[in-house]
């Protein structure tokens, strides 16, 4: 009983302290914005707010140039206009702390001790990178909460909720679509007997037949329904501009100002070349090959597979900024307990990761 009380107290202290630190950053950031030349708030936050203002006036959020997100985000931030400019930041830091809670629940559900799970959660909750990104007004914490919520529901076999959250996450930002193959492989049905498994794997029809099961149809139907409903709704409201700015733009995007991408220098040198659009499309090929191989090899551990998928997608993307790293950093605590690295090796890899960013 005493151990349980200590654990519950530790949970409350950790999550309360995590929220308080983020809230303090929001308050200090507001003071910095009002009194200093160098602003704390992310430029994207002003883009979100301007899009929300256009919505409040009955216009399209895409009247704000450089707004290339789903209209749902602008709708969520309309309280920035009606209540306070700080509302969006509060929403983002709440999602940030919620992500830590989801990490904790997933780890406990996978058999990790409560105390150990709390220590692992600190890698997210007390990490200055997600704290800074969310408190500056970047919306990546919403995606982190949706992805982690999907994994938690998958672990608990609550497939309807998992599918709904997954469909919403893909609508919010397209990169979680890379989890579709690992999820499908996880949900497929194979024969229970070893001989039956071998026989079914020997034939193409047997392999394809393993995907024909109620769980996979349920997940695909709910996830596709959520994604499709939101897409049709916003297409009806905002037309082709919604599809182009939210999805299609990112397929052809070439941004030579963000240099964490391995393709940065190539795209920079070929910016005026007629071959540049084709080179940009060809850059997707390594992603597709690696994502397919990783899905096939590691789908039995869905959390680990999603971490690999995200790391591959970010590392080989044409555009990569600092907040992209949060896409896989929120999944890193889920795989750390399974690693065999020593503390020295872990610290060395962390320093190399930061050194690579500094050199870029």
N, C-alpha and C positions, 0 to 999 in steps of 0.2 A: 504493500500500500504506500509506504513512504517513497519507494522508487517511482511509482506511478504519479504521486503528487509532485515529485521533483521534475519528472518529465513534462507534466502539464504546465508547471510553472515556467520551465525552460522554454516551452513552446510560446507561451504568452509573452515572455520577455523578449525572445528573439523576434517575433513578428511585430510586436509593438515598437521595438527599437528600430527595426527595418523601416516601418512606416514613418516613424518620427524623423529618421535621418533624411528620407526622401522629402518629407514635408518641409524640413528645415532648408533643404536645397531649393525648393520652390519659393519659399519666403525670401531667402538670400538672393535668389535669381531675380525675383521681382524688384528687389531693392537695387540690384546691379543694373537692370534694364532702365530704371528711372534715373540713376545718378551717374552712370559711367558710359564712356564712349563705346567700349567693347561690351556687346550685349551677351547675356546668358541664354536667352530663349532661342531655340532652333528656328531657322528661317522657315522650315516646313510647317511650324506651328502657326505662323502668320498666314501661310498658304491655306491650311485647314480652316482657319478662322474666317478668312476672306470668302472661301467657298461656302461656309455656313451662313455668312451674311447674305450672299446672293440667294441662297435657298430661302432665308427668312423674308426676302423681298419677292419671292415667287419666281425667281429666275434659275438658270442652270448653274450648278457649281463650277462647270467648265468655262464659265465666263471669266473665271480667275485663271490666268495663264499659269502654266506649270502645275496645275492641279491634275494629277494623273492617278487618281485613286478611285475607289468605288464611291458613289454618292452616299452610300450608307454611312461612311465615316463623317462626311460633312453633316448629315442629318443628326448623327450622334452628338456632334459638337455645337448644335444650335443653341444650347444653354450658354455658350460663350458670348452669344449676342444678347440673349434675354436676361441672363443672370450675372455672370462675371467672366472675364477673360481667363480666369484661373481654373475654370471648371474642367477643361480638357486635360490640364496637367494633373489635377486631382484624379480624374478617371484613369489616366495612364499609370500613375503610381499605385493606385489601388489594384489594377491589373498586374502590375509588377510584383506586388506582395502576394497577390492571389496565385501567381505563377509559382512562387516559392512554396505556398501551401500545397499546391497540386503536386509539386516535386516530392514533398514530404509524404503525401498520401500514397503516391506511386511506390516510393521506396519501402514504406511500411507494408504495403500490399504485396511486395515481392519478397517479404520475409526479413527485411533488414530491421535491426533493433531500433527502437524509438530514439535513443540517445545518438546512435550512429547516424541515423537518418537526419537528425537535427544538425549534426556537425557537417554533413554533406550539403545540406540546404544553405548553410552559410556561404558556400561558394557562389550562390546566386543572390541571396538576400543581402549580403554585405559586400558584394562585388561593386566597385566604384563605376564600372562601365555601364551595367544596366541601370544603376541608380542615376548616373548622370544623363543617360539617354532619355529615360522616362521623365525626369524632372525638368529637362529642357524642352519637353513638349513633342517628343517623337512617339509615334503610335505603335512601335514595334511590340510593346508589351501586350497589346490586345492580341496580336498573332501568337505570341508565346503562350498566353493563357488558353487560347482556342486549341492550339496543337497539344499542349499538355493535358487539357481537358479531354481531348479525343483519346489520347493514350490511356488516361485513367479509366475512362469508360470501356475501352477495349480490354484492359486488364480485368475489369469487373464483369465483362461479358454483357454490358448494357449497350447493345449494338445500335439501338434506335437513337439513343443520346449521342453515342460516338459518331454515328453517321451524320446527324444533324450538325454537330460541332465541326465535323470535317468539311461538310458542304459549305458551311459558313466561312471557315478558314480559307478555303480555296477561292471563294468569292472575294474575300477581303484582300487577299494577295495570292498570286498564282503559284508560288513556289511549293506549297504543300501538295500540289498535284503529283509531285514525285513520290509521294507515299502511297499512291493508288496501287501500284504493283505489289509492294510488300504486304499491304493490307489484304489484297486479293489472294496472295499466296498463303497468308496466315489463315484465312477463312475457308480455304478450299477443303474439300472432304476427300480423304484417302482411305483405302481399305484398312481394316484393323490388323489383319493377318499379314505376316511378312510376305508370304507367297503371293497374296492378292496384290500387295503393294508392288512387288516386282513385275507381276503380269500387267498391271495397269500402266506402269511407267514404260513398258516396252512398246506400247501402241500410242499413236497420236490421239486416237479417239478416247482411249482410257485416260490420258492425261487431261484432255479438254473436258472430259466428263467429270473430272474431280472438281471443276469449278462450278458445276451445276448443283448448287445446294441452297437451301432456304436462307441461311445466314448471309451468304454473299449477295443473293438477290435482295434481301432486306436492306443490307448496308448500301448497295448500289442504288436502290430505289429511293431511300430516304435522302442520302447525300446528293444524288442527282436531282431529286425534287427540290431540295433547299437551294442548291446552286441555280437550277433552272428557273425557279420561281423568282428569285431575286434578279436574275439576269433579264428575264422577260419584263418584269416590272420596271426596272430602270431603263431598259431599251424603249419601252412604251413612253416613259417620262422624258427621256433625254436623247433618244434616237441613236444614230450611228456614232455620234461624238462620244457617248458613253463606252461603246465597245472599243473604239479606237484608243481613247485615252487610258482606259482601265486595263485593257488586255493587249491589243494588237501593237500598240506603241512600244511595249517592252520587248517584243520580238525583233524589232528593227532598230532599237535604241543603240546609238553609238555616242558614248560620252567620254571624251578624251581628257576630262578634267579629274576623273577619279582613277587613281593609278594603282589600286590594290589588285586589279585584274591582271593576270598573266598576258592578256591580249592588249594591254594598254598601249604599249609602244608600237605594236603592229598597226593598230587602228589609228594611232596618232599619225604615223607616217603615210598611211593610205587614205587619210580623211578625204582628199580630193580625187582619189582614183575612182574610175567607173566600176572597178571590181570591189570597192569597199562594202557595198551591201551584201554581196555574195560571200565575202570573207566573214562578215558578221554572222550570216546564217550558218556557214561552215563551222563556226566556233561552237555551235550546239552539238556537233557530232561527238566529241570526246565526252561531253556530259551524258548524252544518251547511252553510249556504250558502257561507261562506268556505272551509271545508275542502274542499268539492267543487270550487270554482273553482280553488283552489290546486293540488289534485291534478291536475286536467286541464291546467293551464297549465305546471306545472313537474316533472311526473313523470319526464322524461327524465334529470334529475339527481336520483337518489333521495335522496341525503344532504341536498341543499339543500331538496328538497321536504319531507322529514321534519322538518327544522329549522323550516320555515314552518308545517307542520301543528301542531307542538308549540307554537310561539310563539302561534299563533292560539288553540289550545285553552286555553292558560294565560291569555292576555290577556282572553278573553271567557268565562272560567269563573265560576260563581257564587261559588266559594270559591277564594281564592288566598293562599297563605302563601309565605314566603321560600324554602322548599325546593322549591316548584314551579318556581322559576326554573332550578333545576339540570336540569330535564327538557329544556330547550332549550340551556342553557349548555354541556352536554356535547357538543352537536352543532355549536356555534358554531365551534370550531377547524377543522371540516371544510369550512366555507364561506368562512372568512376569506381563504384564498389566491386565491379567485375575485373578491373584492371590489375595487372600484376607488377606494375611499376613501383619502384621504391620512391620514397619521398625525394631523394636527391634527383632521380631521373625525372620525376614530375616537375620539380622546380626548374630543372635545366630546360625541359621542353617549354615551360611557360615563359622563361626568359628568352628563349629563341623565338617564340611566337611574337613577343613584344619587340624584340630586336628587328625582326623582319618588317614589322610595321614602321619602326623608326627609320630604317634604311630606305623604305619606299618614300 
